[in-house]
């Protein structure tokens, strides 16, 4: 997903309290379809098919940056 899509170019509406996970945003398109988008700090956004997959992707992103996961994954 590009910045233009996030700003509403595709007529998506941002749902403020749509996700219970950190860095995961929910958008709804004109037909009612849900779009789960991750917005990591200082990085570009990307769309995922489910909220859970998006939350897992954020955790993997943070682990790769040497930080602690914040959503689903846990340290052993």
PyMOL Python script that loads the backbone (N, CA, C, O; Angstrom):
from pymol import cmd

cmd.read_pdbstr("""\
ATOM      1  N   UNK A   1       0.846  -1.176   0.000  1.00  0.00           N
ATOM      2  CA  UNK A   1       0.000   0.000   0.000  1.00  0.00           C
ATOM      3  C   UNK A   1       0.890   1.237   0.000  1.00  0.00           C
ATOM      4  O   UNK A   1       1.874   1.302   0.736  1.00  0.00           O
ATOM      5  N   UNK A   2       0.552   2.179  -0.798  1.00  0.00           N
ATOM      6  CA  UNK A   2       1.342   3.396  -0.881  1.00  0.00           C
ATOM      7  C   UNK A   2       0.768   4.479   0.019  1.00  0.00           C
ATOM      8  O   UNK A   2      -0.327   4.339   0.563  1.00  0.00           O
ATOM      9  N   UNK A   3       1.519   5.551   0.167  1.00  0.00           N
ATOM     10  CA  UNK A   3       1.039   6.657   0.988  1.00  0.00           C
ATOM     11  C   UNK A   3      -0.251   7.245   0.437  1.00  0.00           C
ATOM     12  O   UNK A   3      -1.093   7.723   1.199  1.00  0.00           O
ATOM     13  N   UNK A   4      -0.412   7.212  -0.888  1.00  0.00           N
ATOM     14  CA  UNK A   4      -1.631   7.773  -1.463  1.00  0.00           C
ATOM     15  C   UNK A   4      -2.852   6.956  -1.061  1.00  0.00           C
ATOM     16  O   UNK A   4      -3.933   7.515  -0.876  1.00  0.00           O
ATOM     17  N   UNK A   5      -2.695   5.637  -0.922  1.00  0.00           N
ATOM     18  CA  UNK A   5      -3.814   4.807  -0.493  1.00  0.00           C
ATOM     19  C   UNK A   5      -4.159   5.097   0.957  1.00  0.00           C
ATOM     20  O   UNK A   5      -5.332   5.121   1.328  1.00  0.00           O
ATOM     21  N   UNK A   6      -3.145   5.317   1.772  1.00  0.00           N
ATOM     22  CA  UNK A   6      -3.381   5.599   3.171  1.00  0.00           C
ATOM     23  C   UNK A   6      -4.081   6.946   3.350  1.00  0.00           C
ATOM     24  O   UNK A   6      -4.858   7.126   4.288  1.00  0.00           O
ATOM     25  N   UNK A   7      -3.809   7.870   2.469  1.00  0.00           N
ATOM     26  CA  UNK A   7      -4.413   9.192   2.605  1.00  0.00           C
ATOM     27  C   UNK A   7      -5.818   9.257   2.010  1.00  0.00           C
ATOM     28  O   UNK A   7      -6.461  10.305   2.061  1.00  0.00           O
ATOM     29  N   UNK A   8      -6.301   8.148   1.447  1.00  0.00           N
ATOM     30  CA  UNK A   8      -7.672   8.121   0.981  1.00  0.00           C
ATOM     31  C   UNK A   8      -7.838   8.126  -0.520  1.00  0.00           C
ATOM     32  O   UNK A   8      -8.953   8.316  -1.006  1.00  0.00           O
ATOM     33  N   UNK A   9      -6.779   7.925  -1.269  1.00  0.00           N
ATOM     34  CA  UNK A   9      -6.850   7.927  -2.723  1.00  0.00           C
ATOM     35  C   UNK A   9      -7.796   6.854  -3.234  1.00  0.00           C
ATOM     36  O   UNK A   9      -8.449   7.041  -4.261  1.00  0.00           O
ATOM     37  N   UNK A  10      -7.877   5.724  -2.526  1.00  0.00           N
ATOM     38  CA  UNK A  10      -8.734   4.626  -2.950  1.00  0.00           C
ATOM     39  C   UNK A  10     -10.097   4.668  -2.274  1.00  0.00           C
ATOM     40  O   UNK A  10     -10.841   3.689  -2.320  1.00  0.00           O
ATOM     41  N   UNK A  11     -10.427   5.781  -1.652  1.00  0.00           N
ATOM     42  CA  UNK A  11     -11.704   5.958  -0.982  1.00  0.00           C
ATOM     43  C   UNK A  11     -11.861   4.987   0.182  1.00  0.00           C
ATOM     44  O   UNK A  11     -12.956   4.479   0.421  1.00  0.00           O
ATOM     45  N   UNK A  12     -10.775   4.727   0.908  1.00  0.00           N
ATOM     46  CA  UNK A  12     -10.818   3.898   2.096  1.00  0.00           C
ATOM     47  C   UNK A  12     -11.047   4.793   3.302  1.00  0.00           C
ATOM     48  O   UNK A  12     -10.541   5.914   3.360  1.00  0.00           O
ATOM     49  N   UNK A  13     -11.808   4.297   4.256  1.00  0.00           N
ATOM     50  CA  UNK A  13     -12.076   5.050   5.475  1.00  0.00           C
ATOM     51  C   UNK A  13     -11.331   4.395   6.637  1.00  0.00           C
ATOM     52  O   UNK A  13     -11.463   3.195   6.877  1.00  0.00           O
ATOM     53  N   UNK A  14     -10.554   5.193   7.346  1.00  0.00           N
ATOM     54  CA  UNK A  14      -9.790   4.705   8.498  1.00  0.00           C
ATOM     55  C   UNK A  14     -10.729   4.530   9.678  1.00  0.00           C
ATOM     56  O   UNK A  14     -11.496   5.437  10.002  1.00  0.00           O
ATOM     57  N   UNK A  15     -10.677   3.369  10.324  1.00  0.00           N
ATOM     58  CA  UNK A  15     -11.480   3.083  11.513  1.00  0.00           C
ATOM     59  C   UNK A  15     -10.558   3.231  12.724  1.00  0.00           C
ATOM     60  O   UNK A  15      -9.664   2.410  12.928  1.00  0.00           O
ATOM     61  N   UNK A  16     -10.775   4.269  13.520  1.00  0.00           N
ATOM     62  CA  UNK A  16      -9.845   4.631  14.589  1.00  0.00           C
ATOM     63  C   UNK A  16      -9.620   3.508  15.599  1.00  0.00           C
ATOM     64  O   UNK A  16      -8.468   3.180  15.884  1.00  0.00           O
ATOM     65  N   UNK A  17     -10.656   2.918  16.140  1.00  0.00           N
ATOM     66  CA  UNK A  17     -10.508   1.853  17.134  1.00  0.00           C
ATOM     67  C   UNK A  17     -10.760   0.483  16.504  1.00  0.00           C
ATOM     68  O   UNK A  17     -11.326  -0.401  17.147  1.00  0.00           O
ATOM     69  N   UNK A  18     -10.347   0.307  15.265  1.00  0.00           N
ATOM     70  CA  UNK A  18     -10.619  -0.923  14.534  1.00  0.00           C
ATOM     71  C   UNK A  18      -9.755  -2.097  14.907  1.00  0.00           C
ATOM     72  O   UNK A  18     -10.148  -3.241  14.680  1.00  0.00           O
ATOM     73  N   UNK A  19      -8.587  -1.855  15.474  1.00  0.00           N
ATOM     74  CA  UNK A  19      -7.677  -2.941  15.803  1.00  0.00           C
ATOM     75  C   UNK A  19      -7.253  -2.869  17.262  1.00  0.00           C
ATOM     76  O   UNK A  19      -7.088  -1.786  17.824  1.00  0.00           O
ATOM     77  N   UNK A  20      -7.080  -4.042  17.864  1.00  0.00           N
ATOM     78  CA  UNK A  20      -6.609  -4.110  19.244  1.00  0.00           C
ATOM     79  C   UNK A  20      -5.095  -4.243  19.316  1.00  0.00           C
ATOM     80  O   UNK A  20      -4.532  -4.289  20.410  1.00  0.00           O
ATOM     81  N   UNK A  21      -4.426  -4.304  18.166  1.00  0.00           N
ATOM     82  CA  UNK A  21      -2.989  -4.493  18.108  1.00  0.00           C
ATOM     83  C   UNK A  21      -2.278  -3.185  17.783  1.00  0.00           C
ATOM     84  O   UNK A  21      -2.794  -2.336  17.056  1.00  0.00           O
ATOM     85  N   UNK A  22      -1.079  -3.047  18.345  1.00  0.00           N
ATOM     86  CA  UNK A  22      -0.273  -1.856  18.137  1.00  0.00           C
ATOM     87  C   UNK A  22       0.291  -1.846  16.724  1.00  0.00           C
ATOM     88  O   UNK A  22       0.738  -2.880  16.229  1.00  0.00           O
ATOM     89  N   UNK A  23       0.275  -0.700  16.078  1.00  0.00           N
ATOM     90  CA  UNK A  23       0.772  -0.456  14.718  1.00  0.00           C
ATOM     91  C   UNK A  23      -0.089  -1.108  13.631  1.00  0.00           C
ATOM     92  O   UNK A  23       0.328  -1.134  12.472  1.00  0.00           O
ATOM     93  N   UNK A  24      -1.254  -1.628  13.957  1.00  0.00           N
ATOM     94  CA  UNK A  24      -2.155  -2.217  12.971  1.00  0.00           C
ATOM     95  C   UNK A  24      -3.352  -1.297  12.821  1.00  0.00           C
ATOM     96  O   UNK A  24      -3.974  -0.900  13.807  1.00  0.00           O
ATOM     97  N   UNK A  25      -3.671  -0.960  11.574  1.00  0.00           N
ATOM     98  CA  UNK A  25      -4.797  -0.058  11.294  1.00  0.00           C
ATOM     99  C   UNK A  25      -5.831  -0.757  10.430  1.00  0.00           C
ATOM    100  O   UNK A  25      -5.496  -1.569   9.568  1.00  0.00           O
ATOM    101  N   UNK A  26      -7.071  -0.435  10.673  1.00  0.00           N
ATOM    102  CA  UNK A  26      -8.170  -1.023   9.898  1.00  0.00           C
ATOM    103  C   UNK A  26      -8.755   0.046   8.985  1.00  0.00           C
ATOM    104  O   UNK A  26      -9.049   1.163   9.410  1.00  0.00           O
ATOM    105  N   UNK A  27      -8.913  -0.326   7.725  1.00  0.00           N
ATOM    106  CA  UNK A  27      -9.559   0.535   6.746  1.00  0.00           C
ATOM    107  C   UNK A  27     -10.728  -0.216   6.144  1.00  0.00           C
ATOM    108  O   UNK A  27     -10.680  -1.438   6.009  1.00  0.00           O
ATOM    109  N   UNK A  28     -11.771   0.499   5.784  1.00  0.00           N
ATOM    110  CA  UNK A  28     -12.934  -0.085   5.122  1.00  0.00           C
ATOM    111  C   UNK A  28     -13.118   0.628   3.795  1.00  0.00           C
ATOM    112  O   UNK A  28     -13.111   1.858   3.731  1.00  0.00           O
ATOM    113  N   UNK A  29     -13.284  -0.155   2.734  1.00  0.00           N
ATOM    114  CA  UNK A  29     -13.474   0.460   1.424  1.00  0.00           C
ATOM    115  C   UNK A  29     -14.953   0.746   1.175  1.00  0.00           C
ATOM    116  O   UNK A  29     -15.792   0.474   2.033  1.00  0.00           O
ATOM    117  N   UNK A  30     -15.266   1.283   0.031  1.00  0.00           N
ATOM    118  CA  UNK A  30     -16.630   1.699  -0.289  1.00  0.00           C
ATOM    119  C   UNK A  30     -17.608   0.533  -0.350  1.00  0.00           C
ATOM    120  O   UNK A  30     -18.807   0.715  -0.137  1.00  0.00           O
ATOM    121  N   UNK A  31     -17.102  -0.669  -0.640  1.00  0.00           N
ATOM    122  CA  UNK A  31     -17.980  -1.840  -0.715  1.00  0.00           C
ATOM    123  C   UNK A  31     -18.116  -2.552   0.622  1.00  0.00           C
ATOM    124  O   UNK A  31     -18.828  -3.551   0.714  1.00  0.00           O
ATOM    125  N   UNK A  32     -17.448  -2.059   1.661  1.00  0.00           N
ATOM    126  CA  UNK A  32     -17.526  -2.655   2.987  1.00  0.00           C
ATOM    127  C   UNK A  32     -16.424  -3.652   3.275  1.00  0.00           C
ATOM    128  O   UNK A  32     -16.419  -4.269   4.340  1.00  0.00           O
ATOM    129  N   UNK A  33     -15.496  -3.825   2.358  1.00  0.00           N
ATOM    130  CA  UNK A  33     -14.376  -4.741   2.562  1.00  0.00           C
ATOM    131  C   UNK A  33     -13.377  -4.185   3.556  1.00  0.00           C
ATOM    132  O   UNK A  33     -13.076  -2.991   3.555  1.00  0.00           O
ATOM    133  N   UNK A  34     -12.861  -5.073   4.413  1.00  0.00           N
ATOM    134  CA  UNK A  34     -11.884  -4.655   5.418  1.00  0.00           C
ATOM    135  C   UNK A  34     -10.474  -4.824   4.889  1.00  0.00           C
ATOM    136  O   UNK A  34     -10.172  -5.787   4.184  1.00  0.00           O
ATOM    137  N   UNK A  35      -9.617  -3.880   5.237  1.00  0.00           N
ATOM    138  CA  UNK A  35      -8.212  -3.912   4.855  1.00  0.00           C
ATOM    139  C   UNK A  35      -7.387  -3.679   6.113  1.00  0.00           C
ATOM    140  O   UNK A  35      -7.582  -2.688   6.817  1.00  0.00           O
ATOM    141  N   UNK A  36      -6.463  -4.597   6.393  1.00  0.00           N
ATOM    142  CA  UNK A  36      -5.602  -4.491   7.570  1.00  0.00           C
ATOM    143  C   UNK A  36      -4.234  -4.030   7.111  1.00  0.00           C
ATOM    144  O   UNK A  36      -3.576  -4.700   6.315  1.00  0.00           O
ATOM    145  N   UNK A  37      -3.810  -2.889   7.615  1.00  0.00           N
ATOM    146  CA  UNK A  37      -2.578  -2.256   7.173  1.00  0.00           C
ATOM    147  C   UNK A  37      -1.664  -2.062   8.375  1.00  0.00           C
ATOM    148  O   UNK A  37      -2.095  -1.596   9.430  1.00  0.00           O
ATOM    149  N   UNK A  38      -0.385  -2.428   8.199  1.00  0.00           N
ATOM    150  CA  UNK A  38       0.581  -2.167   9.262  1.00  0.00           C
ATOM    151  C   UNK A  38       1.286  -0.858   8.960  1.00  0.00           C
ATOM    152  O   UNK A  38       1.549  -0.534   7.802  1.00  0.00           O
ATOM    153  N   UNK A  39       1.583  -0.119   9.995  1.00  0.00           N
ATOM    154  CA  UNK A  39       2.321   1.136   9.862  1.00  0.00           C
ATOM    155  C   UNK A  39       3.408   1.144  10.925  1.00  0.00           C
ATOM    156  O   UNK A  39       3.255   1.756  11.982  1.00  0.00           O
ATOM    157  N   UNK A  40       4.529   0.447  10.628  1.00  0.00           N
ATOM    158  CA  UNK A  40       5.629   0.434  11.598  1.00  0.00           C
ATOM    159  C   UNK A  40       6.279   1.804  11.717  1.00  0.00           C
ATOM    160  O   UNK A  40       6.199   2.614  10.793  1.00  0.00           O
ATOM    161  N   UNK A  41       6.921   2.066  12.850  1.00  0.00           N
ATOM    162  CA  UNK A  41       7.598   3.351  13.011  1.00  0.00           C
ATOM    163  C   UNK A  41       8.743   3.500  12.004  1.00  0.00           C
ATOM    164  O   UNK A  41       9.551   2.588  11.830  1.00  0.00           O
ATOM    165  N   UNK A  42       8.800   4.626  11.363  1.00  0.00           N
ATOM    166  CA  UNK A  42       9.864   4.963  10.404  1.00  0.00           C
ATOM    167  C   UNK A  42       9.994   3.961   9.268  1.00  0.00           C
ATOM    168  O   UNK A  42      11.106   3.645   8.844  1.00  0.00           O
ATOM    169  N   UNK A  43       8.880   3.462   8.777  1.00  0.00           N
ATOM    170  CA  UNK A  43       8.904   2.510   7.674  1.00  0.00           C
ATOM    171  C   UNK A  43       7.623   2.669   6.856  1.00  0.00           C
ATOM    172  O   UNK A  43       6.695   3.362   7.271  1.00  0.00           O
ATOM    173  N   UNK A  44       7.582   2.025   5.699  1.00  0.00           N
ATOM    174  CA  UNK A  44       6.397   2.135   4.852  1.00  0.00           C
ATOM    175  C   UNK A  44       5.330   1.133   5.286  1.00  0.00           C
ATOM    176  O   UNK A  44       5.632   0.134   5.939  1.00  0.00           O
ATOM    177  N   UNK A  45       4.101   1.407   4.923  1.00  0.00           N
ATOM    178  CA  UNK A  45       2.990   0.560   5.316  1.00  0.00           C
ATOM    179  C   UNK A  45       2.789  -0.574   4.311  1.00  0.00           C
ATOM    180  O   UNK A  45       3.243  -0.506   3.168  1.00  0.00           O
ATOM    181  N   UNK A  46       2.088  -1.631   4.775  1.00  0.00           N
ATOM    182  CA  UNK A  46       1.816  -2.779   3.934  1.00  0.00           C
ATOM    183  C   UNK A  46       0.493  -3.398   4.355  1.00  0.00           C
ATOM    184  O   UNK A  46       0.155  -3.409   5.538  1.00  0.00           O
ATOM    185  N   UNK A  47      -0.253  -3.912   3.386  1.00  0.00           N
ATOM    186  CA  UNK A  47      -1.569  -4.486   3.652  1.00  0.00           C
ATOM    187  C   UNK A  47      -1.483  -5.993   3.852  1.00  0.00           C
ATOM    188  O   UNK A  47      -0.681  -6.671   3.209  1.00  0.00           O
ATOM    189  N   UNK A  48      -2.325  -6.514   4.758  1.00  0.00           N
ATOM    190  CA  UNK A  48      -2.411  -7.942   5.040  1.00  0.00           C
ATOM    191  C   UNK A  48      -3.876  -8.377   5.023  1.00  0.00           C
ATOM    192  O   UNK A  48      -4.764  -7.558   5.262  1.00  0.00           O
ATOM    193  N   UNK A  49      -4.141  -9.663   4.742  1.00  0.00           N
ATOM    194  CA  UNK A  49      -5.532 -10.120   4.610  1.00  0.00           C
ATOM    195  C   UNK A  49      -6.302 -10.192   5.926  1.00  0.00           C
ATOM    196  O   UNK A  49      -7.521 -10.027   5.929  1.00  0.00           O
ATOM    197  N   UNK A  50      -5.608 -10.438   7.056  1.00  0.00           N
ATOM    198  CA  UNK A  50      -6.300 -10.527   8.340  1.00  0.00           C
ATOM    199  C   UNK A  50      -5.579  -9.675   9.381  1.00  0.00           C
ATOM    200  O   UNK A  50      -4.408  -9.329   9.227  1.00  0.00           O
ATOM    201  N   UNK A  51      -6.306  -9.352  10.434  1.00  0.00           N
ATOM    202  CA  UNK A  51      -5.739  -8.562  11.525  1.00  0.00           C
ATOM    203  C   UNK A  51      -4.623  -9.332  12.224  1.00  0.00           C
ATOM    204  O   UNK A  51      -3.604  -8.747  12.590  1.00  0.00           O
ATOM    205  N   UNK A  52      -4.807 -10.634  12.412  1.00  0.00           N
ATOM    206  CA  UNK A  52      -3.809 -11.459  13.087  1.00  0.00           C
ATOM    207  C   UNK A  52      -2.499 -11.520  12.291  1.00  0.00           C
ATOM    208  O   UNK A  52      -1.418 -11.412  12.869  1.00  0.00           O
ATOM    209  N   UNK A  53      -2.593 -11.690  10.980  1.00  0.00           N
ATOM    210  CA  UNK A  53      -1.389 -11.726  10.143  1.00  0.00           C
ATOM    211  C   UNK A  53      -0.652 -10.389  10.178  1.00  0.00           C
ATOM    212  O   UNK A  53       0.578 -10.353  10.169  1.00  0.00           O
ATOM    213  N   UNK A  54      -1.398  -9.303  10.217  1.00  0.00           N
ATOM    214  CA  UNK A  54      -0.780  -7.979  10.298  1.00  0.00           C
ATOM    215  C   UNK A  54      -0.058  -7.802  11.628  1.00  0.00           C
ATOM    216  O   UNK A  54       1.050  -7.266  11.663  1.00  0.00           O
ATOM    217  N   UNK A  55      -0.677  -8.248  12.730  1.00  0.00           N
ATOM    218  CA  UNK A  55      -0.051  -8.132  14.043  1.00  0.00           C
ATOM    219  C   UNK A  55       1.213  -8.980  14.114  1.00  0.00           C
ATOM    220  O   UNK A  55       2.211  -8.561  14.700  1.00  0.00           O
ATOM    221  N   UNK A  56       1.173 -10.158  13.527  1.00  0.00           N
ATOM    222  CA  UNK A  56       2.347 -11.029  13.507  1.00  0.00           C
ATOM    223  C   UNK A  56       3.465 -10.398  12.677  1.00  0.00           C
ATOM    224  O   UNK A  56       4.635 -10.475  13.050  1.00  0.00           O
ATOM    225  N   UNK A  57       3.109  -9.777  11.559  1.00  0.00           N
ATOM    226  CA  UNK A  57       4.099  -9.119  10.700  1.00  0.00           C
ATOM    227  C   UNK A  57       4.795  -7.970  11.439  1.00  0.00           C
ATOM    228  O   UNK A  57       5.998  -7.769  11.276  1.00  0.00           O
ATOM    229  N   UNK A  58       4.058  -7.231  12.235  1.00  0.00           N
ATOM    230  CA  UNK A  58       4.656  -6.148  13.031  1.00  0.00           C
ATOM    231  C   UNK A  58       5.659  -6.726  14.024  1.00  0.00           C
ATOM    232  O   UNK A  58       6.758  -6.193  14.181  1.00  0.00           O
ATOM    233  N   UNK A  59       5.284  -7.817  14.695  1.00  0.00           N
ATOM    234  CA  UNK A  59       6.200  -8.433  15.650  1.00  0.00           C
ATOM    235  C   UNK A  59       7.483  -8.904  14.970  1.00  0.00           C
ATOM    236  O   UNK A  59       8.575  -8.703  15.501  1.00  0.00           O
ATOM    237  N   UNK A  60       7.360  -9.522  13.812  1.00  0.00           N
ATOM    238  CA  UNK A  60       8.527  -9.981  13.065  1.00  0.00           C
ATOM    239  C   UNK A  60       9.390  -8.791  12.643  1.00  0.00           C
ATOM    240  O   UNK A  60      10.617  -8.858  12.710  1.00  0.00           O
ATOM    241  N   UNK A  61       8.761  -7.722  12.216  1.00  0.00           N
ATOM    242  CA  UNK A  61       9.484  -6.500  11.841  1.00  0.00           C
ATOM    243  C   UNK A  61      10.288  -5.979  13.032  1.00  0.00           C
ATOM    244  O   UNK A  61      11.461  -5.636  12.887  1.00  0.00           O
ATOM    245  N   UNK A  62       9.661  -5.920  14.204  1.00  0.00           N
ATOM    246  CA  UNK A  62      10.342  -5.409  15.393  1.00  0.00           C
ATOM    247  C   UNK A  62      11.487  -6.323  15.817  1.00  0.00           C
ATOM    248  O   UNK A  62      12.547  -5.841  16.217  1.00  0.00           O
ATOM    249  N   UNK A  63      11.285  -7.637  15.735  1.00  0.00           N
ATOM    250  CA  UNK A  63      12.345  -8.589  16.086  1.00  0.00           C
ATOM    251  C   UNK A  63      13.537  -8.401  15.161  1.00  0.00           C
ATOM    252  O   UNK A  63      14.684  -8.406  15.610  1.00  0.00           O
ATOM    253  N   UNK A  64      13.269  -8.237  13.870  1.00  0.00           N
ATOM    254  CA  UNK A  64      14.361  -8.029  12.910  1.00  0.00           C
ATOM    255  C   UNK A  64      15.117  -6.732  13.164  1.00  0.00           C
ATOM    256  O   UNK A  64      16.284  -6.613  12.791  1.00  0.00           O
ATOM    257  N   UNK A  65      14.468  -5.764  13.790  1.00  0.00           N
ATOM    258  CA  UNK A  65      15.124  -4.499  14.147  1.00  0.00           C
ATOM    259  C   UNK A  65      15.793  -4.560  15.517  1.00  0.00           C
ATOM    260  O   UNK A  65      16.349  -3.564  15.980  1.00  0.00           O
ATOM    261  N   UNK A  66      15.741  -5.742  16.178  1.00  0.00           N
ATOM    262  CA  UNK A  66      16.375  -5.904  17.479  1.00  0.00           C
ATOM    263  C   UNK A  66      15.542  -5.427  18.648  1.00  0.00           C
ATOM    264  O   UNK A  66      16.074  -5.184  19.731  1.00  0.00           O
ATOM    265  N   UNK A  67      14.234  -5.288  18.443  1.00  0.00           N
ATOM    266  CA  UNK A  67      13.340  -4.821  19.500  1.00  0.00           C
ATOM    267  C   UNK A  67      12.428  -5.960  19.957  1.00  0.00           C
ATOM    268  O   UNK A  67      12.374  -7.013  19.322  1.00  0.00           O
ATOM    269  N   UNK A  68      11.721  -5.744  21.052  1.00  0.00           N
ATOM    270  CA  UNK A  68      10.797  -6.734  21.592  1.00  0.00           C
ATOM    271  C   UNK A  68       9.483  -6.741  20.810  1.00  0.00           C
ATOM    272  O   UNK A  68       9.012  -5.679  20.403  1.00  0.00           O
ATOM    273  N   UNK A  69       8.881  -7.918  20.590  1.00  0.00           N
ATOM    274  CA  UNK A  69       7.569  -7.979  19.948  1.00  0.00           C
ATOM    275  C   UNK A  69       6.496  -7.386  20.868  1.00  0.00           C
ATOM    276  O   UNK A  69       6.606  -7.487  22.089  1.00  0.00           O
ATOM    277  N   UNK A  70       5.465  -6.771  20.291  1.00  0.00           N
ATOM    278  CA  UNK A  70       4.462  -6.087  21.103  1.00  0.00           C
ATOM    279  C   UNK A  70       3.057  -6.673  20.980  1.00  0.00           C
ATOM    280  O   UNK A  70       2.180  -6.304  21.761  1.00  0.00           O
ATOM    281  N   UNK A  71       2.817  -7.567  20.033  1.00  0.00           N
ATOM    282  CA  UNK A  71       1.456  -8.035  19.799  1.00  0.00           C
ATOM    283  C   UNK A  71       1.252  -9.517  20.123  1.00  0.00           C
ATOM    284  O   UNK A  71       0.786  -9.846  21.214  1.00  0.00           O
ATOM    285  N   UNK A  72       1.586 -10.400  19.210  1.00  0.00           N
ATOM    286  CA  UNK A  72       1.274 -11.809  19.345  1.00  0.00           C
ATOM    287  C   UNK A  72       2.479 -12.633  19.794  1.00  0.00           C
ATOM    288  O   UNK A  72       2.373 -13.436  20.720  1.00  0.00           O
ATOM    289  N   UNK A  73       3.602 -12.439  19.152  1.00  0.00           N
ATOM    290  CA  UNK A  73       4.776 -13.247  19.444  1.00  0.00           C
ATOM    291  C   UNK A  73       5.370 -12.882  20.804  1.00  0.00           C
ATOM    292  O   UNK A  73       5.308 -11.729  21.231  1.00  0.00           O
ATOM    293  N   UNK A  74       5.944 -13.877  21.478  1.00  0.00           N
ATOM    294  CA  UNK A  74       6.551 -13.668  22.794  1.00  0.00           C
ATOM    295  C   UNK A  74       7.963 -14.214  22.787  1.00  0.00           C
ATOM    296  O   UNK A  74       8.269 -15.161  22.063  1.00  0.00           O
ATOM    297  N   UNK A  75       8.810 -13.623  23.585  1.00  0.00           N
ATOM    298  CA  UNK A  75      10.187 -14.075  23.736  1.00  0.00           C
ATOM    299  C   UNK A  75      10.186 -15.360  24.566  1.00  0.00           C
ATOM    300  O   UNK A  75       9.417 -15.492  25.519  1.00  0.00           O
ATOM    301  N   UNK A  76      11.062 -16.313  24.192  1.00  0.00           N
ATOM    302  CA  UNK A  76      11.168 -17.572  24.949  1.00  0.00           C
ATOM    303  C   UNK A  76      11.894 -17.373  26.241  1.00  0.00           C
ATOM    304  O   UNK A  76      12.073 -18.325  27.001  1.00  0.00           O
TER     305      UNK A  76
END
""", "prot")
cmd.dss("prot")
cmd.show_as("cartoon", "prot")
cmd.util.cbc("prot")
cmd.orient("prot")
